[in-house]
Amino acid sequence: MLERIQESPMEAFARVWQTLERGHISPVDSVYHPQMVFIDPSGELHGLDAFKAHLTALYENVESCHFELGVPIGTPPHWAQPWTMTLRHPRLSGGAPVVVEGISELRSRDGLIVHHRDYFDLGQMLYEQLPLLGPATRWLKKRVAP
């Protein structure tokens, strides 16, 4: 009889984030601890139920969302996962693809992720893609950039 090889938290994270889509967020149940914490530039959430509700709301109007994962930095129980997200949303950038680079800091315990913090430029993802705020945000970034 063949022994089943169990995924590491790093492998499970990569698998799940490659399969998430509107109406299909249940795979996070197999990766995240019920008492997990999620933090990103828009706020902080406590608990898997709050995280799933957040993902459901985010994916509700998304036409497509794909993550290209880079080479992980470190190993569980504490590692970082660079990523590039390509997002299509009808209200962002006129429905054209929006590409955002970021990195997730992850901590696991007993094989489940207990801490997930995303670092990315919220302006690049959101504000720069809106008709009125986009030009002003891009202008401001150019003025303050070295």
Steps between C-alpha positions, in 0.01 A plus 500: 500500500634846409539753776339836428750785506363788704537854366701753692318822596702674225386252233140514622502882492628497140241241393208685657589843363529352150142365517297774670226662293153645537276245668796276585677622813444189714856372436623753760340275765778244446784752541402758764451457873150594629657774718726640227581869452506671161645847447531701181509871411122519531473362853525210741275197541485240777375148439450279199130589467579873472776423248266288287233773509766750387609273211138441397440876483824561309434231241131590457548745211840383377505376143832322555779492753821300464808481719842425357712388794870573524767309689413480872736662749567283803309192610210427732416579768593856389551587135418757234337436164554757223217522247368686199123533480320563173148622570211589270214693656239692300542813716880510497703624204198476271496122541858461372738275695663661804837356602615537859816364660504409866628264764326300772659447840374169634525313830374151562437284803414132494490507120247786473555868425433714808632834369478639146612855430498639145723787395411676174433845361126558552525811281635291213221248539208730568543877501705523180233299316205727577399768246521802732759389754733324254660802335534685831656198673750442217591870496556501876717187488720660233539816710615317813712232330877564505 
